Amino acid sequence: MKTKYTFKTLLIDLLFDFMGCSLYGIAMNCFILPSGITTGGISGISLIINYLTNIPIGICTILLNIPIVLFCYKVLGKVFLLKSMKTMVVLSICIDVVTKDFPKYEGDIILAAICTGVLVGAGLACAFIRGSSTGGGDFVTLSVRKLYPHFSIGTLCLIFDYTVLTAGGFVFKNINATLYGAIAMFIASQVMDKIVYGSSRGKLMLVVTEKGEEVAQSISGAVNRGSSIADIRGGYKGEQKQLVISAVNKQQLFKARKIVHEADENSFIMVTSTEEVFGEGFTDPCED
């Protein structure tokens, strides 16, 4: 069932757009330009064009996005296209107007690269978690991810960004700027994945026990999480036991593990990390 796009949703989207694009604009105007760091994606191409022609970076971004939008339209759909066009306009304004006169950082270039990566990653994540995009390389990577869902957004962006970084190195003829830019983009991809996937990550508890019902009820009472119980047989002694499976978040893990041990001191507990958990109490499985 499709969710109706309300005025309230539009305001929330605009708020996230402004926050994310402002962070991106700060990275561009306060760290990238003063430090001479090369960056990736459409922003990196815009930097190259700005260097050669003095056309404002925000305007370059909009112009470069037009053919990419047309190319990716059929894959990503009308709704995503319209939402992303809104975000692209906000990004252009934030780069060329809102953050243009912010104080410039002229300190250590390594710190500038780190700050760039954090700000760019957080800024892009603000758009992604609202089902939007800043366009350009994001359109390309999200198109690929829609065709191949198992690919990571951060990894795809990294590939595209490093391709542009290499081109920027030839234009600016500054290998150090390119290397620092590579560091910044790697940090950005990690920050972006942490924010985008962080809310849906969890811990999976696998409990081998002879008291499956008691353990499941203990987990439910302690952390309000459901469990699944399966009958199993031990491979060594051939004893009949039960496997209790429960997904919890990181904050609930210690309490859940403790309560399981109290319910059955002889239980065998295994805990593993899960990249994403969909369902009640975690991420809505209908979200893109």
TORLUM-789071 format. One record per residue: x, y, z of N, C-alpha, C, CB in turn. Coordinates in pm, whole numbers, plus 50000, padded with zeros to 5 digits. Glycine has a CB too. Example, Ala and Ser with C-alpha at 12.3 -4.5 7.8 and 13.67 -1.06 7.14 Angstrom:
REM residues 2
513194943150780512304955050780513204967050780511314955350905/512854977550708513674989450714512905000350787514084994050572/
***
This chain:
REM residues 288
500834988150000500005000050000500885012550000499055000050121/500645021649909501435033749897501015043950002501295039649756/502005050450061501735060750160501465074050093502895061950259/500405080950137500045093750078501085104250114498645098250125/501495111950015502505122350037501795134950082503335125049907/501905138250211501195149450270502085161750279500675145650408/501455172950316502195185450334503185184050450501235197150360/502795176750554503685174450667504925166750623502955166750779/504725156550539505855148750487506785157550405505365136950403/506195166550325506985175850244507855184650333506075184450156/507275189650442508035198350534509195190750598507105204150643/508925178150638509995170050698511085167350596509425156650751/510685164450471511665162150364512525174550341510955158250234/511865186150340512605198750320513565201450435511625210450305/513145197950557514005199850673515265191150660513255196450803/515065178450621516215169450603517075174050486515735154950581/516415178850380517165184150265518065195650308516205188850155/517495204750383518255216650424519405212850516517335226750495/519145203650609520215199250699521325192350621519665189750807/520945182850535521935175250461522715183650362521275164050389/521995192250289522645200650188523505211450252521595207150098/523105216150369523925225850441525245219650485523175231350564/525175207150534526405200050571527315198350450526065186350632/526705194850337527475193150214528075206550172526575187350102/527265217150182527755230450144528905235050233526635240550151/528815232050363529895235650456531175228050418529495232450602/531015215250385532175207350343532825213450220531765192650315/531995217750125532505223250000533195236750020531375224649900/532505245950088533005259650099534015261750212531855268950119/533925253950316534805256050431536035247150431534045253850558/535955235650364537075226250370537645222550232536635213650440/536775218950137537265214150008537945225249929536115208249927/537225236449908537795247249827539025253749891536735257849803/538985257350023540175263650082541395254350086539865268250222/541155241450103542275231850115542725226349981541875220450205/541945228949875542305223949743542135208949728543705227649713/541245203149809541015188749804540165185349681540325183749933/540545174849612539735169949502538645160949558540605162349398/537465161849503536365153449550535785145349436535265162049615/534865136449468534325127549366532915131249325534345113449416/532315122649243530945124549200530755136749111530055125749319/529495140949101529175152749020529805165249080527655154449009/529925165749211530585177249274532035178249231530495176349427/532685166749216534075166749168534175171749027534665152949178/533215167548941533205172448803532915187348802532155164848718/532005191848890531675206148899532885214248944530505208448997/533675208549035534905215349078535875217048961535585207449191/535975206848878536865207648762536385218548666536935193948690/535055218748640534495228948550534655242848610532995226048522/534425244048741534605256948809536055261648799534195255748958/536995252448811538415255548802538785260648663539255243348837/538135254848560538455258348423537665270348371538205246548334/536435272648423535545282848366535005292948466534395276248300/535165290548597534615299248702533085299048710535075313448679/532435289548646530985288048662530705283148804530375278148556/529735289048877529435284949015529195269849026528225292449066/529695264049132529615249549150528175244749156530345245449277/527305252149227525915248149239525205247549104525185257549330/525465257549020524845257948886525395246548801525105271648817/526695243848810527295232648737526625219448776528815231848763/526345218048905525725205748955524355203648891525585206249107/523555214348886522225213348825522315209748677521465226748842/523205216448603523345214148460523825199948429524305224248399/524755195048508525285181548487524245170848521526535179548570/523345174048610522345164148654521245161748550521715168748784/521015171448462519915170248366520005157648281519885182448275/521115155048212521175142648130521135130048216522445142548045/521695130648336521685118848424520275115648470522605121048546/519505126248501518105124548542517315117848430517475138048579/517495122548309516775116748195517165102248172517035124948068/518435099148193518935085648171518395075748276520455085648172/518285080348400517895071548511516405071848543518675075148634/515645079848470514235081848502513425068848507513615091148401/513595060348407512795048248398513115038348510513005041448263/514365038248554514755028848659514285033448796516275027048659/514445046348825514165051448959512725056248979515105062548991/512035059648871510625063248882510375078048905510015055548993/509105081948884508695095948888508805102049027507285097248838/508345094749129508335100149266509745103349313507665090349363/510655093649296512035095749338512665107149258512855083049321/512335108049131512875118649046512465132449099512395116948902/511165134149128510665147049175511265150749311509135146849184/511355140849400511925143549532513405147449519511775131249624/514105140749431515525143549413515765157049346516165132549331/514875160849253515005174049191514875184949296513935175949080/513975182849390513815192249502515105193149582512645188049593/515695181649612516925181349689518085187649613517275167049727/518135185349482519205191149400519155206349400519115185949258/517945211949394517785226549397518245231949532516305230549370/517845225249639518265229449774519775228749787517595220749882/520385218249733521835216749740522545228049667522275203349681/522045231449549522645242349471522595255549548521945243849337/521445258149611521275270449689522205270549810519805272149735/522315258849877523155258149996524635260149963522965244650065/525065254949847526475256549808526775270749763526825246649697/525925276249675526215289149613525775301149697525565289849479/524855299149791524305310549866524445308850016522835312549830/523805298450073523695297150219525045295850288522845285050253/525925287250238527205284750307528395291350237527435269850318/528125299350137529215305250058530175313550141528645313849947/529645321350236530485330550315530825325150454529785343850330/530655312250474531035306350603532555307150618530555291550614/533055307550743534505308250766535255296850698534815308150917/536395300050640537185290050568538215283850661537885296350445/538335270650653539345263650733540665263350657538885249250769/541715268050720543015268750653544085261450734543425283250631/543645251650813544585244050895545105231750825543935240151023/545345221350904545935209050854545045202550749546195199250970/545625198650637544825193250526544255179350559545675192450399/544935171950646544395158850685543105160650764545425151050768/543105170250858541895173050934540785178050842542175183451044/541185185750740540195190550643539575178950567540845200450544/540385169050530539875157250459538935149150547541045148450411/539285147750674538445140150767537095147150786539145138550904/537155160250809535915167950827535055167550701536245182550865/535715168250586534995167450459534245154150448535975168950340/534925143350479534295130150471533095128750563535305119450503/533245133350685532145132350782530955140750738532615136850922/531215153050697530135162050658529425157350530530675176150637/530205153150431529615148450306528805135650330530705145950200/529345126350406528635113850436527335116250509529495104750517/527385124850611526175128050688525165135550602526535136350813/525665144450517524765152050430524035143350331525515162550357/524755134350266524135125250170523155115750239525195117250095/523495111350359522625102150433521285108650466523315097550562/521305121750496520055128850525519085128050407520345143650559/519625128550287518785127350167518325112950146519535132450043/519245103450160518925089350134517845084050228520175080850148/517905087550356516955081850451515555087550433517425084250593/515425098250356514095103550324513675099650183514085118750339/514365089950125513995085049993514305094649881512555081849990/515325102949901515695112849800517165111349767515385127249848/517705120749691519095120049648519545133949606519275109949533/520855136149610521415148749563521705148149414522685152149639/521315137149350521485135949205522855131149166521215149049139/523155132549038524475129148987524855114649009525495137849051/525995112649076526465099249103525495091249186527795099749171/524735098149274523725091349354522695084549265523035101149449/522285091449159521325085649065521885072949001520945095748956/523145073748961523765062248896523875050548993525145065948842/524375053249115524565042549212523245036649259525365047549330/522235045149280520925040049323520235032249211520035051649368/520495036049086519955028448974520555014448971520225035648840/521865013748991522535000748995522034992649114524065002549003/521864999249230521424992049350519994986949335521515001049472/519164994149260517794989449239517794976949152516935000449176/518724976249059518834964448974519554953149047519574967748845/520494956849136521254947049213521194950949361522744946049163/520104947749434519854952449571520914948549673518544947349618/521704938149645522694933649743523924942749748523114919449712/524034952049655525174961149655524984971949763525354967649516/526074975949827526044986549928526055000249861527234985250024/525225009449912525195023049858526565029549871524125031649931/527175028149990528475034350012529535029149917528915032050153/529545016049891530535010149801530345014949659530444994849805/529095015549614528815020349478529235034849460527335018849445/528915043149559529315057249553530835058449551528735065149672/531495049649627532945050049634533575047449497533455039749736/533045037749425533565034449292533435046349197532825022249233/532235052349197531995063849109532885075549149530505067949115/532975078149281533765089449330535245087949294533605090849481/535785075849310537205073949282537515075349134537655060149331/536545072349049536735074448906536885089348876535545068548825/536015097448938536095111948919537355117548984534845118848978/537725112049101538945116549169540165114949079539145108749300/540235103649010541365101148921541415111448809541265087048861/540245114648754540185124748648540615138448702538755125648590/540165141448827540535154248888542035155348911539815155949019/542665144148941544115144348962544865148648837544595130749007/544375144248721545005148148595544795162948565544465139748479/543585168048596543265182048566544025191548658541755184548578/543975188948790544625197848886546115195448898543985196249022/546555183848847547975180348850548535181248992548775189448757/547745175849087548135176149228547775162749290547435187849304/548755153849298548495140349348548095140549495549715131649329/548655149949573548305150649716546835154149736549195161049787/546345163649656544935167449666544025155649632544635179349573/544465147749536543675135949497543685125449607544225130049367/544845123249668544935113349775544125117449897546395111249815/544185130149933543385134950046541895134150012543775149550082/541575136649886540185135349844539705120949854540015140449702/540595111449821540255097249832539965093449977541385088449775/540785098850068540555096450211539205101950254541675102850296/538905114150210537635120550245536445112650194537595134750190/536535107850070535415100450012535235086650076535625098849862/536335080650118536225067750189535505069750322537615061450212/535895080350395535235083350522533755086450498535925095250592/533465093750391532075097250359531245084650336532015106350236/531795074950264531045062650234530765054850362531825053750134/531745054750455531565047550581530515054350668532885046450655/530605067650677529635075150757528225073450700530015090150762/528125074050568526825072650502526205058950530526975074750351/526995048450518526475034950545526085033450691527515024450507/526875039250782526555038350925525215044850955527655044951009/524975056550894523725063850921522545057250851523855078450876/522725053750723521625047950645521205034350699522015046650498/522205025850731521885012350776521885010850927522865002650717/522435020950996522585019751140521295017251215523225031951194/520195024051173518925022651243518315008951225517965033251196/518735001651122518134988551096519044976951136517764987350950/520244979951185521124969351230520654964051365522554974451238/521004951751392520614945951520521504934151553519144941651517/521124926951658521824915051701520874903151696522404916951843/521374891951647520574879851639521064870151746520664873451497/520154866451838520474857051944519994843151906519844861552078/520884833451911520554819351887520824811952017521394813251766/519784806652077519904800252207519544785452195518994807152311/520504776752224520244762352228519904758752372521484754052175/518714753252395518234751152531517264739452536517574763752584/517034734552657516004724552679514724730952733516504713752776/514764744152750513624751452805513214762652708513964757252944/512864758852588512564768652484511464778452521512204761652360/510364773452573509234782152608509624792052716508044773752655/510324787252821510734796252930511684807152881511394788253042/512624803152796513594812852743512874823352657514694805652659/511974818952568511244828152481510404837852563510364820352384/509734832752667508914841352752509774851252829508094832952848/510964846952872511874855852944512344867352856513094848052996/512674864252731513094874652636511954884452613513554868352502/510754879352593509594887752569509324896952687508364879252540/509414891552809509154899552928510224909852957509004890753045/511484906552924512594915452957512774926752858513874907652967/512704923752728512984933952626511854935452524514274930452553/510754928752547509574929952460509884926152315509014944152466/510624915252297510944910152165510394896052148512464910252141/509864893252030509344880052003510464870251971508364880551888/510134857451971511114847051942510484836151857511684841152073/511324828551791510894816651719511564804651783511234817451566/510834793351794511364781351858511344769851758510544777851986/512484763151745512584751651655513134739751731513474754951532/512614727951702513124715651762514374711351687512054704451759/515424708151764516694703951703517234691751778517734715551706/518254685551721518904674051784520404676251785518544660951710/521014674551901522444676251913523214666151831522864675352057/524274670351767525034661451679525964652151755525824669551582/526334655651878527294647651954526614636452033528094656552049/525634640252116524944630352198523574626452142524774635752338/523114633952044521824630851986520644635052073521744616351958/520874643952168519814648352258518864657852187520404655052382/517584656852221516574665852166516594679052243515174659352171/516764689952171516764703252233515944712852148518204708452251/515954725552187515224735752113516154747452082514004740652193/515904753551968516654765451927515724777451930517274763551784/516064787052014515274799352026515994810351948515064803452176/515304816451854515874826951770515164840051799515764823251618/515934850551829515334863551861516224874851812515074864752013/515624884751748516354896551703516154907851803515874900951560/517244913651850517184924751945518104935751896517584920152090/517924947951948518874958451912520054958252008518184972351913/521054966251979522294965952055522094969852202523314975151992/521144978952227520894983452362520224972552447520044995852359/519494963652382518764953252454519574940452473517494950052381/520704939452406521444926752403521874922052541522654928152314/522484930852620523014926652750521894921552841523734938252818/520784928652844519664924652928519074911452881518584935552930/518924909952749518364897552694519274885752722518134898952543/520574887552707521534876752731521524872552878522944881152689/521424882252965521394879353109520134871753148521474892353189/518984876053093517724869653130517634855453076516544877853080/518264852852961518304839452905519104830152995518894839552763/520244834953043521074826853132520344823853262522394834053161/519564833353311518794831153433517684820853411518184844353484/517104820853291516034811353260516574797153243515294815553134/517794795953189518404782853171519924784453178517974776353035/520484780653293521914782153315522744773453221522264778753458/522134762853169522854753653080522664756852932522414739553107/522024767952905521774771652765523084775352696520784783352758/523074773852564524224777452482523804789452397524714765352392/524434800952419523994813452357524994817952251523814824552464/524484820652134525304826352026524704839651983525384816551905/525554849451963525114862851922525874866851796525334873252036/525144871451696525774875951572525144889051529525634865251461/525914897051457525394909851408524614907751279526544919951384/523564915451260522784915151136522884928751070521304911451163/523074928750939523214941350865521924949350867523634938550721/520784942350848519494948950849518454939650911519074953050706/517524945550988516414938051045515124945151010516564936551200/514214938250943512954944150903511814937950984512704942150752/510874946251023509724941351098509424950151218509964927151144/508484945851299508024953751413509174956851508506904946551487/509314969551542510364973851631511674977151564510594963351731/511774974151432512984977251358512614985951238513704964251313/512994982051119512734989850998511484984850927513934989450903/510704994250876509524990750799509954983650671508665003350768/509524971150647509954963850527509454970150397509484949650535/508474979450405507934985750285508754997950243506494989850307/509685002350329510485014050294511515010250189511185019850419/511785019850099512795017549995514185019450053512585027149875/
***
